[in-house]
Amino acid sequence: MITVRVFTLLFALMITSVTHVYAGDMSRNYIREAIELRLKKYKFASKVDGKKVLSYDVAQLKSFYSRRRFTPAWTSGGQRCADANELVLALREAALEGLNPSDYHLDAIESVIAEKNQVEGMDDIVLAVIDVLLTDGFLHYASDLHSGRVGPKLVNEEWDVHPRKTDFAIVLQQALDSVGVREALNQLRPRHKGYENLRKALAGYRSLPVTSDPPKITGVRRLAKGDSNARVVALRNRVSLWYPGISLEDKIFDDSLEHAVMVFQKQHGIEPDGIVGKETIAALNMTNEDRMRQIVVNLERYRWLPEQLEEKHIAVNIPNFELNVIEKGIPAKTIRVVVGKSDHRTPLLSSAMTYIVLSPYWNVPHTIATKEILPKMSNDPDYLKKENIRVFRKEGDVMTAVDHSSIKWAAVRNGTLRFRMEPGAKNSLGKVKFMFPNFTNIYLHDTPSKSLFAKSTRNFSHGCVRVEQPIALASCLLGKDTAWVNDAIRKASGKREERVVCLPEPIKVHLQYFTAWVDDAGSLQFRNDIYDWDDQVSKAMRGIPTLHKKPGVEKFASRIAGGSPSASLQ
């Protein structure tokens, strides 16, 4: 809190420096000069090692104030204007967006406002301080609301995700001139239906009493219909958070409880067998605070999406192990997928799919060749022949076939020799490969390992996305090309040579990571954080230092208000 002592000290410093200026006669021009000098004189570092460490951007501040010749933005006739009051109200509601009001100087602004009338003769200095704090509060709240609190690449450099950008200094000026502060901020919020649904879900959790979390289910032994013990009572209390109206005292695991458990399991991507095992217990024991944090992280991910998704696009939700072909906002086709395992994670990215490959070759990645295939060859000399893998020597851009018997392992390790799996029943890419250029060489493809699609948790690949119904997906994407119907695709995909087929028009592919969302039926869904990316984003959102903590409100106030603009500009 900014104290009377601090303002008294600042006042004393000002009087010492400018004896010819009297507090009671300070002018609007003095406030302008105070803002201009502080922004020109002090160079605030906004990044350290590429990471934002202060919650405001001096370049944005200078851009905004220089356009208006450093005229105060939030005062009129020595008083705060309605726009300032609007912004304060908007910042107080930042938590409804999953953002922290104190990150935008709300505490500092309200502290200054609270003490405004307690320091005689300091009104203009206070107004100068408030003006810059309000401006920066708007700029950064606007930026976080529109583009995200943290940059995706600060969390993971492999993600090919580019949040929306705009000039928030211009947005602020338009807000002050005509639009209004609240309306300007509302227009910056993501317009996706999913964002608004999650926002409402967060409000529902925030309205719950602090003590609403019942005791957790203890022990690890599973619970199933017919059981009768104290743990069943704990189960009933935890399930009641999701299925209101269920009896809370009965110790018997009956049909109604089994049904409620199955509903819960469906909402959490767990096999809906009605049996409460380790995975179901872990999900049930998540606290309201845990769920709110999960929702906040997923609201952040919506801010990384384009302003408007394409009328037709492919969305793969990695934690849900599902692909959707979206047409006019509605899933036209839903297909189960297998994604990367924890040490070969499928990255977040957006790219345009332009062609598919039928009966594809598989050029085995170097890491798989050295770490997985070579050890198998040592145990079975005929491994390559059995798996229909050919070997090629790379010399410049020329690839020459090499007999299996002449392979030298060192040449494989140094990349001189390459493995290529031929089209056929054993090909790891199956019958179809779906291509969209990206720097991580990730694509969608078929697989001969069909049994994996029956599992509820499907993270088994080396990073690419395996598709359960490749022929159906190819038919959906080639729908406008009458030459390619299911039978034609199936026939071409069974050949011994690959064939490239261009799509009638490119289609955007979005590999996403949503662990919380509201489905089309209005049901709140949660999924496991299979890559621990929720935790990383949450920490990044909470870990960025804010201006009023570092270097501190008092230090900032002294930089803005201390000294004498008039004396320095003479």
C-alpha positions in Angstrom: 0.0 0.0 0.0 1.3 3.5 -0.9 1.5 5.3 2.4 1.2 9.0 3.4 4.9 8.9 4.3 5.8 8.0 0.7 3.8 10.9 -0.8 5.1 13.3 1.8 8.6 12.3 0.9 7.9 12.7 -2.8 6.3 16.1 -2.1 9.4 17.2 -0.2 11.7 16.1 -3.1 9.6 18.1 -5.5 9.6 21.2 -3.4 13.4 20.9 -2.9 13.9 20.7 -6.7 11.4 23.3 -7.8 11.1 26.1 -5.3 9.3 28.3 -7.8 6.4 25.9 -8.2 3.6 25.9 -5.6 1.5 22.8 -5.1 -1.7 24.7 -5.2 -0.9 26.2 -8.7 0.3 23.1 -10.4 -1.2 23.0 -13.9 -2.4 20.4 -16.3 0.7 21.1 -18.3 2.8 20.1 -15.3 1.2 16.7 -15.3 1.9 16.3 -19.0 5.6 17.2 -18.4 5.8 14.8 -15.5 4.6 11.9 -17.6 6.8 12.9 -20.6 10.0 13.2 -18.6 9.5 10.0 -16.7 8.8 7.9 -19.8 11.8 9.5 -21.6 14.3 9.5 -18.8 13.8 6.0 -17.3 14.4 2.9 -19.4 12.6 0.0 -17.8 13.8 -3.5 -18.8 10.8 -5.5 -19.9 12.6 -8.8 -20.7 15.4 -10.8 -19.1 16.7 -13.8 -21.0 13.8 -13.5 -23.4 11.1 -13.7 -20.6 8.9 -10.8 -19.6 9.7 -9.8 -16.0 7.6 -6.6 -15.7 4.0 -6.4 -16.4 4.1 -3.3 -18.5 5.7 -2.3 -21.8 7.4 1.1 -21.9 7.3 1.1 -25.8 3.5 0.8 -25.7 3.3 3.5 -23.1 5.5 5.8 -25.1 3.5 5.1 -28.2 0.2 5.9 -26.6 1.4 9.1 -24.8 3.5 10.4 -27.7 0.4 10.2 -30.0 -1.4 12.4 -27.6 1.6 14.6 -26.8 1.7 13.2 -23.3 -1.7 14.7 -22.4 -3.2 12.9 -19.4 -5.7 10.2 -20.6 -7.7 9.6 -17.4 -8.4 13.0 -15.9 -10.5 16.0 -16.8 -10.4 19.3 -14.8 -8.2 17.7 -12.2 -10.6 14.9 -11.6 -10.7 11.2 -12.7 -13.1 10.8 -15.6 -15.7 8.1 -16.1 -13.3 6.1 -18.3 -11.0 5.6 -15.3 -13.8 4.3 -13.1 -14.9 2.0 -15.9 -11.4 0.5 -16.2 -11.1 0.0 -12.4 -14.4 -1.9 -12.5 -13.2 -4.0 -15.5 -9.9 -4.8 -13.8 -11.8 -6.0 -10.7 -13.6 -8.5 -12.9 -10.4 -9.8 -14.6 -10.7 -13.0 -12.5 -13.8 -13.9 -14.4 -11.5 -14.3 -17.4 -9.1 -16.5 -15.5 -6.7 -13.5 -15.1 -5.3 -11.9 -11.9 -6.5 -8.3 -11.3 -3.4 -7.5 -9.3 -1.3 -8.1 -12.4 -2.7 -4.9 -13.9 -1.8 -2.6 -11.0 -5.3 -2.7 -9.5 -3.9 -2.8 -6.0 -1.6 0.1 -6.7 -4.4 2.2 -8.4 -6.8 1.7 -5.6 -4.2 2.4 -3.0 -3.4 5.7 -4.7 -7.0 6.6 -5.1 -7.7 5.7 -1.4 -5.0 8.1 -0.2 -5.5 10.8 -2.8 -7.2 13.2 -0.3 -4.8 12.4 2.6 -1.8 14.4 1.3 -2.4 18.1 1.0 -1.1 19.7 -2.2 -0.2 16.4 -3.9 -3.2 16.1 -6.2 -1.4 16.6 -9.5 1.4 14.3 -8.7 -1.1 11.6 -7.7 -3.0 12.2 -10.9 0.2 11.7 -13.0 0.9 8.5 -11.2 -2.6 7.2 -11.6 -2.6 8.1 -15.3 0.4 6.0 -16.1 -0.8 3.1 -14.0 -4.3 3.2 -15.5 -2.8 3.4 -19.0 -0.5 0.5 -18.5 -3.2 -1.5 -16.7 -5.4 -1.2 -19.7 -2.6 -2.0 -22.2 -1.6 -5.2 -20.5 -5.0 -6.4 -19.5 -6.0 -5.8 -23.2 -3.0 -7.7 -24.4 -3.5 -10.7 -22.0 -7.2 -10.9 -22.7 -6.6 -10.8 -26.5 -3.4 -12.7 -27.0 -2.7 -14.6 -23.8 -1.0 -14.0 -20.5 2.0 -16.0 -21.6 3.5 -16.5 -25.0 3.2 -20.2 -26.1 6.9 -20.4 -27.1 7.9 -19.3 -23.6 6.2 -22.5 -22.4 7.4 -24.8 -25.2 9.7 -23.8 -28.0 8.5 -26.6 -30.2 5.0 -25.3 -30.4 4.1 -23.6 -33.7 1.4 -21.4 -32.3 1.2 -17.7 -33.0 -1.4 -15.7 -30.9 -3.2 -12.8 -32.4 -1.5 -9.4 -32.3 -2.8 -5.8 -32.4 -1.7 -2.3 -31.4 -3.3 -1.9 -28.0 -2.2 1.8 -27.8 -4.6 2.5 -30.8 -7.3 0.3 -29.1 -7.0 2.4 -26.0 -7.3 5.7 -27.8 -10.3 4.5 -29.7 -11.8 3.4 -26.4 -11.3 6.9 -24.9 -12.5 8.7 -28.0 -15.7 6.7 -28.7 -16.0 3.0 -28.0 -15.7 3.1 -24.3 -13.3 1.1 -22.1 -15.6 -1.8 -21.2 -16.8 -2.3 -24.7 -13.2 -2.1 -26.1 -12.2 -4.8 -23.7 -15.2 -7.0 -24.5 -14.3 -6.8 -28.2 -10.8 -8.1 -27.4 -12.0 -11.2 -25.6 -11.9 -14.4 -27.7 -15.2 -14.8 -29.6 -15.1 -18.6 -29.7 -18.2 -20.3 -28.2 -15.9 -22.7 -26.3 -14.2 -19.7 -24.5 -17.5 -18.3 -23.4 -18.7 -21.7 -22.2 -15.6 -22.3 -20.2 -15.8 -18.8 -18.8 -19.3 -19.6 -17.4 -18.0 -22.9 -16.0 -15.2 -20.9 -14.1 -17.9 -18.6 -12.7 -19.8 -21.6 -11.5 -16.7 -22.9 -9.6 -15.9 -19.5 -8.2 -19.4 -19.3 -6.7 -18.9 -22.5 -4.7 -18.3 -22.1 -1.0 -14.7 -22.6 0.1 -15.7 -25.5 2.2 -17.7 -27.3 -0.6 -15.0 -29.9 -1.2 -16.1 -33.2 0.6 -13.4 -35.5 2.0 -11.3 -37.4 -0.6 -11.7 -41.1 -1.3 -8.9 -42.9 0.6 -7.2 -46.1 -0.3 -6.4 -47.5 -3.7 -8.6 -50.6 -3.8 -11.3 -50.4 -6.4 -14.9 -50.0 -5.6 -17.7 -51.6 -7.6 -21.4 -52.4 -7.5 -22.3 -54.5 -4.5 -19.6 -53.0 -2.2 -20.7 -51.7 1.2 -18.3 -49.7 3.4 -17.3 -46.2 4.5 -15.4 -45.6 1.3 -18.7 -45.9 -0.6 -20.0 -42.9 1.5 -17.0 -40.9 0.5 -17.5 -41.9 -3.1 -21.1 -40.8 -3.0 -20.1 -37.4 -1.6 -17.4 -36.9 -4.3 -19.8 -38.0 -7.1 -22.5 -35.7 -5.9 -20.4 -32.7 -7.1 -21.1 -34.0 -10.6 -24.4 -35.8 -10.1 -26.5 -33.8 -7.7 -29.4 -35.6 -6.0 -27.7 -38.8 -5.3 -28.0 -40.2 -1.7 -25.1 -39.2 0.4 -25.4 -41.5 3.4 -26.1 -45.0 1.9 -23.0 -47.3 2.3 -24.2 -49.6 -0.5 -22.8 -49.3 -4.1 -26.1 -49.7 -5.9 -27.3 -49.3 -9.5 -27.9 -45.5 -9.1 -24.4 -45.0 -7.9 -23.0 -47.1 -10.7 -24.9 -45.0 -13.2 -23.6 -41.8 -11.7 -20.0 -43.1 -11.8 -20.4 -44.0 -15.4 -21.6 -40.5 -16.2 -18.6 -39.1 -14.4 -16.3 -41.4 -16.2 -17.6 -40.3 -19.6 -17.1 -36.6 -18.6 -13.4 -37.4 -17.8 -12.5 -39.7 -20.8 -12.3 -42.8 -18.6 -13.7 -46.1 -19.8 -17.3 -46.0 -18.5 -17.4 -49.4 -16.8 -18.9 -48.2 -13.5 -15.9 -49.5 -11.6 -14.0 -47.0 -9.5 -10.4 -47.9 -10.0 -7.2 -45.9 -9.6 -7.8 -43.5 -12.5 -11.4 -42.8 -11.5 -10.4 -42.2 -7.9 -7.7 -39.7 -8.9 -10.2 -37.8 -11.0 -12.8 -37.8 -8.3 -10.3 -36.5 -5.7 -9.4 -33.4 -7.8 -10.4 -30.4 -5.7 -12.5 -27.4 -6.9 -9.2 -25.4 -6.8 -7.6 -28.0 -9.1 -10.5 -27.8 -11.5 -10.5 -24.0 -11.5 -6.8 -23.9 -12.3 -7.4 -26.4 -15.2 -10.2 -24.2 -16.6 -8.0 -21.1 -16.3 -5.2 -22.7 -18.3 -7.6 -23.8 -21.0 -9.1 -20.3 -21.2 -5.5 -19.1 -21.9 -5.2 -21.6 -24.8 -8.3 -20.2 -26.4 -6.5 -16.8 -26.5 -3.8 -18.5 -28.7 -6.3 -19.4 -31.4 -6.9 -17.3 -34.5 -9.7 -14.7 -34.3 -11.9 -17.0 -36.3 -11.3 -20.6 -37.2 -11.9 -21.6 -40.8 -15.3 -22.6 -42.0 -13.9 -26.1 -42.6 -10.9 -27.3 -40.7 -9.4 -30.3 -38.8 -9.1 -30.1 -35.0 -7.1 -32.7 -33.1 -7.5 -32.5 -29.4 -4.4 -34.3 -28.1 -5.5 -35.2 -24.5 -8.9 -36.3 -25.8 -7.3 -38.6 -28.5 -9.8 -37.4 -31.0 -9.9 -35.8 -34.4 -12.9 -33.7 -35.7 -13.5 -32.4 -39.2 -15.4 -29.2 -38.4 -17.8 -27.7 -41.0 -19.5 -24.4 -40.2 -18.7 -24.8 -36.6 -20.2 -28.4 -36.3 -18.3 -31.7 -36.2 -18.9 -33.4 -39.5 -16.8 -36.4 -38.7 -15.2 -37.6 -35.4 -12.4 -40.1 -35.5 -10.3 -41.6 -32.7 -6.6 -41.1 -32.9 -3.4 -42.2 -31.2 -0.9 -39.4 -30.2 2.7 -39.2 -29.1 3.8 -40.8 -25.9 5.3 -38.7 -23.1 8.8 -38.8 -24.5 7.7 -38.2 -28.1 5.0 -35.5 -27.5 2.8 -34.4 -30.3 3.3 -30.6 -30.5 0.8 -27.8 -30.8 0.7 -26.4 -34.3 -1.4 -25.1 -37.1 -0.7 -25.8 -40.8 -2.6 -26.3 -44.1 -3.0 -29.8 -45.4 -2.5 -29.8 -49.2 -2.2 -33.4 -50.2 -2.5 -37.0 -49.1 -0.3 -40.0 -50.0 -1.8 -43.4 -50.8 0.3 -46.5 -50.2 3.1 -44.4 -48.6 6.7 -45.3 -48.1 8.0 -44.7 -44.6 11.4 -43.1 -44.5 12.4 -44.2 -41.0 13.6 -41.3 -38.8 17.3 -41.5 -37.8 16.5 -41.8 -34.1 14.2 -44.7 -34.6 16.6 -46.4 -37.0 19.5 -46.2 -34.5 17.6 -46.7 -31.2 15.0 -49.2 -32.2 15.8 -51.0 -35.5 19.5 -51.6 -35.1 19.0 -53.5 -31.7 16.3 -55.7 -33.4 18.7 -56.4 -36.3 21.3 -57.7 -33.8 18.8 -60.2 -32.5 17.5 -61.2 -35.9 19.6 -60.8 -39.0 16.5 -61.2 -41.2 14.6 -58.4 -39.4 14.8 -55.9 -42.3 13.5 -58.5 -44.9 10.7 -59.6 -42.6 9.6 -56.0 -42.0 9.9 -55.1 -45.7 12.5 -52.5 -45.1 15.0 -51.4 -47.8 18.3 -49.7 -47.2 19.6 -46.7 -49.2 22.9 -44.9 -49.3 22.5 -41.1 -49.4 25.1 -39.2 -51.6 24.0 -35.6 -52.0 20.5 -35.7 -53.3 20.9 -39.2 -54.7 19.6 -42.3 -52.9 21.1 -45.6 -54.0 19.7 -49.0 -52.9 22.1 -51.1 -50.8 22.0 -54.9 -50.2 21.1 -55.9 -46.7 24.2 -58.0 -46.3 26.6 -55.1 -46.9 25.2 -52.9 -44.1 27.7 -51.3 -41.8 26.1 -50.1 -38.5 28.4 -47.1 -38.3 27.0 -45.9 -41.6 23.4 -46.1 -40.2 24.5 -44.2 -37.0 26.2 -41.4 -38.9 23.2 -41.0 -41.3 25.0 -42.3 -44.5 22.6 -45.2 -44.8 18.8 -44.7 -44.5 16.0 -47.2 -43.9 12.8 -47.1 -45.9 9.8 -49.3 -45.2 7.9 -50.2 -48.4 4.1 -50.0 -48.9 2.3 -53.0 -47.6 0.4 -54.5 -44.7 3.2 -54.0 -42.2 4.0 -50.4 -43.2 3.9 -48.3 -40.0 2.1 -45.5 -41.9 -0.6 -47.9 -43.0 -2.4 -47.1 -46.3 -2.7 -43.3 -46.1 -0.6 -40.4 -45.0 -2.0 -36.9 -44.6 0.5 -34.1 -45.2 0.6 -30.5 -43.9 4.1 -28.8 -43.9 5.5 -28.0 -40.5 9.1 -27.8 -39.1 8.5 -30.7 -36.7 7.7 -33.2 -39.6 4.4 -34.2 -37.9 1.6 -35.6 -40.0 -1.5 -37.8 -39.7 -1.4 -41.4 -40.9 -3.0 -44.8 -40.9 -1.5 -47.6 -38.8 -1.5 -51.4 -38.8 -1.8 -51.4 -35.0 -5.6 -51.1 -34.9 -6.0 -52.6 -31.4 -4.7 -49.4 -29.8 -7.8 -47.5 -30.8 -9.9 -49.7 -28.3 -8.0 -48.2 -25.4 -9.3 -45.1 -23.6 -5.8 -43.6 -23.2 -4.0 -43.5 -26.5 -0.6 -41.9 -26.3 1.6 -44.5 -28.0 3.2 -42.9 -31.1 6.5 -41.2 -31.8 4.8 -37.9 -32.2 2.7 -38.2 -35.4 -1.1 -38.7 -35.1 -2.4 -42.1 -36.1 -6.0 -42.1 -37.5 -8.5 -44.9 -36.9 -10.5 -44.4 -40.1 -8.0 -43.1 -42.7 -10.2 -44.1 -45.8 -13.2 -42.3 -44.3 -11.1 -39.2 -43.6 -9.5 -39.2 -47.0 -13.0 -39.5 -48.6 -14.2 -36.6 -46.5 -11.3 -34.4 -47.6 -11.6 -35.5 -51.3 -15.3 -35.2 -51.3 -15.5 -32.6 -54.1 -13.3 -34.7 -56.3 -15.7 -37.3 -57.8 -12.8 -39.4 -59.0 -12.1 -40.3 -55.5 -14.8 -42.2 -53.6 -14.2 -44.8 -50.9 -13.6 -47.8 -53.2 -11.2 -45.8 -55.4 -9.2 -44.7 -52.4 -9.2 -48.2 -50.9 -8.0 -49.7 -54.1 -5.2 -47.1 -54.7 -4.1 -47.4 -51.0 -3.5 -51.1 -51.5 -0.9 -50.7 -54.3 2.9 -51.4 -53.9 3.8 -47.9 -55.0 2.9 -44.6 -53.3 0.6 -42.1 -55.0 0.3 -38.4 -54.2 -3.2 -36.9 -54.4 -3.7 -33.2 -54.1 -6.7 -32.0 -52.1 -9.4 -30.0 -54.1 -8.5 -27.1 -51.7 -6.2 -26.8 -48.7 -7.7 -27.5 -45.3 -6.2 -26.1 -42.1 -5.1 -28.6 -39.4 -5.0 -27.5 -35.7 -3.2 -29.8 -33.3 -4.6 -28.5 -29.9 -4.3 -29.4 -26.2 -7.6 -28.8 -24.4 -8.0 -30.6 -21.1 -11.2 -28.8 -20.2 -14.1 -27.8 -22.4 -17.9 -27.8 -22.6 -19.3 -30.2 -25.2 -22.2 -29.6 -27.6 -24.6 -31.1 -25.0 -23.5 -28.6 -22.4 -21.5 -31.1 -20.4 -18.3 -29.9 -18.8 -15.5 -32.2 -19.9 -12.1 -32.8 -18.3 -9.1 -34.9 -19.5 -5.8 -35.9 -18.0 -2.9 -33.6 -18.5 -0.9 -36.4 -20.3 2.1 -34.2 -21.0 2.1 -32.0 -17.9 1.5 -29.0 -20.1 -1.3 -27.7 -17.9 1.1 -27.4 -15.1 3.7 -25.6 -17.2 1.2 -23.0 -18.5 -0.3 -22.5 -15.0 3.2 -21.9 -13.5 4.0 -19.5 -16.3 0.8 -17.6 -15.8 1.4 -17.3 -12.1 5.2 -16.8 -12.2 5.5 -13.6 -14.3 6.5 -10.8 -11.8 4.2 -7.8 -11.8 5.1 -4.1 -11.8 3.7 -3.3 -8.4 5.8 -6.0 -6.8 9.0 -5.6 -8.8 10.3 -2.9 -8.6 7.3 -2.0 -6.4 4.6 0.6 -6.5 6.5 3.0 -4.3 9.6 2.9 -6.5 7.4 3.3 -9.6 5.5 6.2 -8.1 8.7 8.0 -7.3 10.0 7.5 -10.8 6.9 8.9 -12.3 6.4 11.7 -9.8 9.8 12.4 -8.3 12.0 15.4 -9.4 10.9 18.4 -11.3 9.8 18.1 -15.0 9.8 21.9 -15.3 13.3 22.3 -13.9 14.7 19.5 -16.1 13.0 20.8 -19.3 14.2 24.4 -18.9 
